[in-house]
Amino acid sequence: MPEPVEARHLLLGVLPDGVSLGEVGHELPDARPDLIREVRRRRTDEGVDVVAFWLAVHRAGAYRYGRSVRRLTAVDLMLLGTVCLWALNVTVTKYVLDHGLQPLAYATIRYFAATGLFWSFTYARERTFSIRLSDTKLVALAGTLIFVNQLCFVYGVKLTNASTMGLLLGTTPIFIGILSTLIGLELLGRRFWAAAVVSFLGVGLIASGGNGFSGRIGGLALVIGAPMTWAAYSVAIVPLMRRYSPFRISALVLVFGWVPLAIAGAAQTLDQDFHFGWATWLGFAYAVVGPLFLTNILWFTAISRVGPSRAALFANLQPFFAVLFALVLLGEHLNRWEIVGGVAIGMGIVLERAKRLTPPEPPGD
């Protein structure tokens, strides 16, 4: 989900001066709820996200940030460009799958190429991929969830429309909130549950559109599975985000996710015919370099400069950009129920974000 690791789905855990999450994490009795709230802002097929909660720890800094950032800046353009690159990936994936690439062959080769790129980048930056032995299980779990997410993403896009996938990716924060509540990581109030009800109402309206739910049940189940598995992945990596850089987590999870993907996709990959037109090859190259590699670097850099809250405002635009690209570039159409459902999901996002967007009180003199 995102489809990941691209995500789904967020925030840089290392400040520009090199302070690590482990060094700031001790300032909170339990940082898990803060981490979960930030992870919720990312989407499927976005890259491994890691939380920077410096502003949550330093209230004075958060207040200065809220007062000083008002105009559109170069970093804002970087964030907007990153979100657009993520959103465009849904349309690009639909195009390449409709023009010769088989779903599992596409995912297998794509992740193999992205893994090579990200390992090279991370090694040049950190010179190590080491983690605690006890954390290997979490990385393996995260990789498994990425694998399942990829199955849902590629087949969901193949069997439905890019616009449908784009709309339903908007439910990712809701699924993360529900899962976080179920396992005791975060307690959420009535505003969140109201947002969940509105969002799921939107899902129902989208499902009933077109040929009706019965005619699209398989594809829609896979599409809904994409944000659900990205939510599970986002919760699973919370402990890792407190100890390692986002780049190291990305590199390791890509490998653990690619291995089962390569096994499942071996038959399609070996059977794949690679005689495509230039547009298909261009789309495939974009799907590797854009949402799986370049956006992670841009996103983490931007987050380190402006903080997670402002970045989340841009991330929430992704489902709507994804729909726009599908309508314009693929000529897809939304019926009235899908439009109403998309509006309901948008309202759910606004409700879910409203309370957390309240600016902190200014520090006392």
VOGU-3710 file (C-alpha; in Angstrom, 3 decimals, decimal comma):
1> mpepvearhl> 0,000/0,000/0,000  0,702/0,743/-0,415  1,499/-1,473/-2,357  4,541/-0,905/-0,264  7,506/-0,778/0,037  6,974/2,390/-1,570  3,347/1,944/0,664  2,520/2,300/1,569  3,147/3,635/4,058  6,073/7,765/6,098
11> llgvlpdgvs> 8,173/9,916/8,162  11,893/10,296/8,595  13,245/9,117/11,900  16,648/10,788/11,634  17,040/14,531/11,951  19,425/16,453/9,672  22,038/16,731/12,389  22,142/12,944/12,785  20,122/12,486/15,975  18,572/9,046/15,787
21> lgevghelpd> 15,162/7,914/16,909  16,745/5,927/19,657  18,220/9,088/21,093  14,982/11,029/21,206  12,689/8,119/21,938  13,723/7,976/25,599  12,094/11,344/26,183  8,659/9,743/26,019  7,455/7,020/28,404  5,946/5,155/25,466
31> arpdlirevr> 6,360/6,507/21,952  4,246/3,849/20,216  1,049/5,925/19,897  3,034/8,804/18,370  4,639/6,433/15,904  1,317/4,889/14,936  -0,292/8,273/14,370  2,459/9,296/11,984  2,583/5,980/10,093  -1,137/6,303/9,431
41> rrrtdegvdv> -0,413/9,191/7,069  1,190/6,994/4,385  -0,465/4,941/1,697  -0,097/1,637/0,011  2,651/1,311/-2,557  4,621/4,099/-1,176  7,880/2,921/0,346  8,798/2,049/3,838  7,912/4,923/6,087  9,481/5,783/9,347
51> vafwlavhra> 8,246/8,334/11,830  9,900/11,528/12,843  8,137/12,581/16,008  10,552/15,326/17,033  7,783/17,919/16,873  5,626/15,791/19,142  8,430/15,691/21,709  9,473/19,329/21,484  6,283/21,350/21,798  8,104/24,660/21,513
61> gayrygrsvr> 9,520/23,593/18,154  6,087/22,499/17,025  4,637/25,855/17,983  7,340/27,773/16,119  6,823/25,499/13,140  3,068/26,109/13,157  3,576/29,878/13,250  6,425/30,123/10,732  5,310/27,854/7,883  2,529/29,454/5,905
71> rltavdlmll> 3,610/29,997/2,323  4,287/27,373/-0,329  7,998/26,581/-0,264  10,436/24,486/-2,270  10,002/21,702/0,293  6,233/21,861/-0,155  6,760/21,411/-3,884  8,989/18,442/-3,105  6,226/16,887/-1,000  3,596/17,596/-3,627
81> gtvclwalnv> 5,787/16,070/-6,318  6,370/12,977/-4,183  2,648/12,457/-3,616  1,979/12,886/-7,334  4,645/10,284/-8,164  3,003/7,824/-5,777  -0,450/8,541/-7,154  0,647/8,173/-10,774  2,005/4,702/-10,020  -1,517/3,246/-9,840
91> tvtkyvldhg> -2,268/4,447/-13,368  1,130/3,340/-14,664  0,686/-0,114/-13,144  -2,725/-0,464/-14,763  -1,268/0,542/-18,126  1,673/-1,884/-18,111  -0,500/-4,766/-16,900  -2,950/-4,095/-19,725  -0,126/-3,970/-22,287  1,676/-7,255/-21,858
101> lqplayatir> 3,231/-7,599/-18,408  1,802/-10,328/-16,200  1,019/-9,249/-12,623  3,495/-11,423/-10,718  6,219/-11,064/-13,345  5,812/-7,293/-13,121  5,979/-7,286/-9,319  8,914/-9,720/-9,159  11,147/-7,896/-11,637  10,164/-4,500/-10,330
111> yfaatglfws> 11,023/-5,331/-6,739  14,273/-6,996/-7,758  15,382/-3,837/-9,572  14,241/-1,559/-6,738  16,005/-3,722/-4,155  19,274/-3,382/-6,042  18,902/0,388/-6,258  17,969/0,827/-2,622  20,670/-1,495/-1,300  23,305/0,434/-3,259
121> ftyarertfs> 21,993/3,758/-1,968  21,699/2,594/1,650  25,132/0,976/1,728  26,735/4,117/0,312  24,970/6,114/3,033  25,303/3,851/6,097  27,903/1,177/5,228  25,917/-1,434/7,118  22,608/-3,305/7,140  23,033/-4,778/10,607
131> irlsdtklva> 20,088/-5,105/12,977  19,532/-6,926/16,222  18,968/-10,647/15,846  15,736/-10,285/17,804  14,463/-7,801/15,202  14,824/-10,289/12,341  11,389/-11,725/13,073  9,782/-8,295/12,759  11,576/-7,646/9,476  10,456/-11,053/8,194
141> lagtlifvnq> 6,867/-10,323/9,249  6,987/-6,919/7,559  8,385/-8,517/4,412  5,614/-11,113/4,406  2,984/-8,400/4,699  4,631/-6,533/1,822  4,433/-9,723/-0,239  0,720/-10,153/0,445  0,170/-6,463/-0,179  1,809/-6,755/-3,571
151> lcfvygvklt> -0,460/-9,642/-4,513  -3,478/-7,555/-3,594  -2,160/-4,490/-5,374  -1,191/-5,945/-8,740  -4,202/-8,244/-9,066  -6,554/-5,624/-7,647  -5,422/-3,124/-10,279  -5,526/-5,791/-12,979  -9,090/-6,901/-12,194  -10,639/-3,496/-11,447
161> nastmglllg> -9,888/0,117/-12,391  -7,018/2,336/-11,364  -9,562/4,897/-10,163  -11,188/2,316/-7,873  -7,827/1,430/-6,356  -7,026/5,112/-5,931  -10,271/5,806/-4,093  -9,995/2,852/-1,735  -6,390/3,643/-0,827  -7,927/6,515/1,114
171> ttpifigils> -9,106/4,015/3,738  -5,539/3,158/4,799  -5,475/5,507/7,859  -8,751/4,012/9,064  -7,472/0,443/8,873  -4,266/1,418/10,696  -6,283/3,082/13,452  -8,553/0,057/13,870  -5,641/-2,385/14,028  -3,735/-0,156/16,455
181> tliglellgr> -6,762/-0,120/18,743  -7,282/-3,882/18,558  -3,733/-4,659/19,664  -3,616/-1,916/22,284  -1,169/0,507/20,681  -3,546/3,448/20,619  -6,896/4,460/22,063  -9,059/6,373/19,610  -12,065/8,534/20,343  -15,494/9,004/18,843
191> rfwaaavvsf> -14,224/11,270/16,088  -12,102/8,473/14,669  -14,925/5,919/14,776  -17,224/8,398/13,062  -14,554/8,756/10,361  -14,366/4,963/10,075  -18,134/4,635/9,608  -18,187/7,363/6,955  -15,214/5,831/5,127  -16,698/2,339/5,085
201> lgvgliasgg> -19,962/3,774/3,862  -17,932/5,191/0,987  -16,381/1,764/0,358  -19,851/0,244/0,179  -21,011/2,858/-2,308  -17,978/2,275/-4,518  -18,481/-1,481/-4,336  -22,108/-1,165/-5,396  -21,286/1,058/-8,361  -20,910/-0,105/-11,944
211> ngfsgriggl> -21,848/-3,737/-12,386  -22,703/-4,163/-8,728  -20,750/-5,801/-5,963  -21,452/-9,356/-7,108  -19,915/-8,691/-10,494  -16,656/-7,328/-9,053  -16,347/-9,090/-5,706  -12,990/-10,757/-6,429  -11,237/-7,647/-7,656  -12,749/-5,437/-4,966
221> alvigapmtw> -11,716/-7,854/-2,228  -8,134/-7,613/-3,481  -8,325/-3,823/-3,732  -9,566/-3,557/-0,137  -6,872/-6,042/0,887  -4,193/-3,584/-0,270  -4,837/-0,902/2,397  -5,613/-3,594/4,989  -2,263/-5,358/4,544  -0,453/-2,030/4,395
231> aaysvaivpl> -2,072/-1,147/7,722  -0,833/-4,387/9,271  2,633/-3,753/7,874  2,670/-0,187/9,228  1,874/-1,405/12,731  4,410/-4,244/12,519  7,356/-1,945/11,820  6,691/0,477/14,684  9,389/-1,062/16,952  11,887/-1,032/14,066
241> mrryspfris> 11,227/2,637/13,418  12,485/3,486/16,880  15,874/1,846/16,326  16,926/2,131/12,683  16,978/4,614/9,830  14,160/4,509/7,265  16,650/3,628/4,552  17,935/0,542/6,363  14,410/-0,660/7,091  13,429/-0,093/3,461
251> alvlvfgwvp> 16,397/-2,039/2,153  15,838/-5,021/4,441  12,068/-5,229/4,035  12,417/-5,045/0,259  14,547/-8,188/0,337  12,265/-10,089/2,711  9,276/-9,121/0,603  10,914/-9,942/-2,720  11,926/-13,526/-1,874  8,368/-14,965/-1,540
261> laiagaaqtl> 7,287/-12,732/-4,409  9,977/-14,245/-6,638  8,926/-17,764/-5,660  5,230/-17,101/-6,287  5,967/-15,267/-9,530  8,589/-17,658/-10,921  6,240/-19,307/-13,428  4,944/-16,010/-14,794  8,418/-14,479/-14,896  9,863/-17,400/-16,864
271> dqdfhfgwat> 6,875/-17,362/-19,219  6,893/-13,596/-19,687  7,296/-12,237/-23,216  9,319/-9,017/-23,119  8,490/-7,693/-26,585  6,775/-4,481/-25,500  6,390/-1,052/-26,964  8,458/1,853/-25,663  5,575/3,186/-23,562  5,348/-0,045/-21,567
281> wlgfayavvg> 9,089/-0,080/-20,911  8,966/3,589/-19,910  6,106/2,855/-17,528  7,997/-0,061/-15,986  11,133/2,051/-15,492  9,028/4,739/-13,852  7,392/2,197/-11,524  10,839/1,124/-10,300  12,676/4,432/-10,009  9,745/6,680/-9,081
291> plfltnilwf> 7,544/5,256/-6,299  9,976/2,618/-5,007  13,219/4,573/-4,904  13,199/8,292/-5,665  10,110/9,153/-3,629  11,552/7,625/-0,464  14,585/9,880/-0,673  12,532/12,984/-1,473  9,942/12,246/1,208  12,405/11,584/4,009
301> taisrvgpsr> 14,418/14,688/3,101  11,331/16,898/3,064  10,004/15,483/6,341  13,277/16,245/8,080  12,848/19,904/7,146  9,159/20,653/7,729  7,940/17,962/10,113  5,324/15,214/9,828  2,134/17,205/10,279  2,587/19,411/7,229
311> aalfanlqpf> 3,741/16,433/5,159  0,622/14,485/6,135  -1,547/17,186/4,572  0,051/16,404/1,226  -0,090/12,618/1,739  -3,855/12,790/2,183  -4,133/14,123/-1,360  -2,779/10,921/-2,896  -6,102/9,071/-3,442  -7,543/12,048/-5,265
321> favlfalvll> -4,514/12,538/-7,480  -4,605/8,805/-8,226  -8,208/9,102/-9,417  -7,419/12,211/-11,454  -4,538/10,507/-13,271  -6,700/7,461/-14,026  -9,501/9,585/-15,441  -7,235/11,774/-17,571  -4,576/9,318/-18,754  -6,563/6,074/-19,002
331> gehlnrweiv> -9,942/7,534/-19,899  -11,672/5,817/-16,990  -15,038/7,027/-15,735  -16,666/7,212/-12,323  -20,381/6,639/-11,926  -22,423/8,636/-9,447  -22,099/6,026/-6,681  -18,340/5,939/-6,988  -18,224/9,735/-6,859  -20,381/9,826/-3,730
341> ggvaigmgiv> -18,297/7,018/-2,223  -15,086/8,910/-2,953  -16,507/12,013/-1,297  -17,429/9,924/1,767  -13,896/8,532/2,004  -12,567/12,079/1,698  -14,829/13,167/4,547  -13,505/10,265/6,586  -9,943/11,454/5,996  -10,880/14,975/7,107
351> lerakrltpp> -12,590/13,681/10,257  -9,699/11,376/11,069  -7,198/14,199/10,697  -9,206/17,060/12,247  -8,348/16,529/15,887  -4,647/15,889/15,260  -4,355/19,017/13,139  -5,253/21,231/16,106  -2,187/23,417/16,710  -0,477/23,026/20,079
361> eppgd> -0,780/25,708/22,691  2,111/28,178/22,661  4,743/27,431/25,287  4,608/29,430/28,456  7,036/32,246/29,058
//
